[in-house]
Amino acid sequence: MASLVGVAMFVVTVVTLHLLQPDYRLTQQLMSDPLASLLFFVSGVLPLGDTSEIHIGAIAGAFVLLVLAMYLYPSNAGRASVAAPRIMSWSLAAGVAASVALGHSVLPMGIGQRLAAACLVLWLAILGWRLRELSVEEKNSEGKNGV
C-alpha cells in the first residue's frame, strides 16, 4: 500500500511540474521521473516471494532514477527549480545513496531502505509543497495584473 501512495505522490508531483512548465516538451525531457513511477508501481504489484527478482530490480531501478531526477532537477526545471534548490535536492539525494550503502553494510537492509525512502518522500513533499506555493503566488499575481 505504501508503494502505491508513493507512486500517487510522485505522479502528482510530475503533473504539477508539467503545469508549472508550459514549455515542457515530452520529446525532449528525461524519462527518469515517469519511469521511476512505473517501477514503484511494479514493485507494489509484484511483492517479494515468487516475483522477488522483479520486485527488487524494480525498486533498485526506481531509486536510481529518482536520485537522478533529484540531481538533475535544479538545473533542468526552469523557473520551478526554486522549489527544490541544488543544496536541498543534492543533500537528500546523497541521503538516499548513503542510506542504501549503509543498508548493505552497517545497518540492517530494511532500516537502510526506509531511511532512503524517507529522503525520497521528504524531497517529494517539500517539492510538492513549494510548487503549490509557487502556483498560488503565480495565480495571485496574474489576478492582480488582470491577466
Buried (B, 14 or more C-beta within 10 A) or exposed (E): EEBEEBBEBBBBBBEBBEEBBEEBEEEEBEEBBBBBBBBBBBBBEBEEEEBEEBBEBBBEBBBBBBBBBBBBBBEEBEEBBEBBEEEBBBEBBBBBBBBBEBBEEEBEEEEBBBBBBBBBBBBBEBBBEBBBEBBEEEEEEEEEEEE
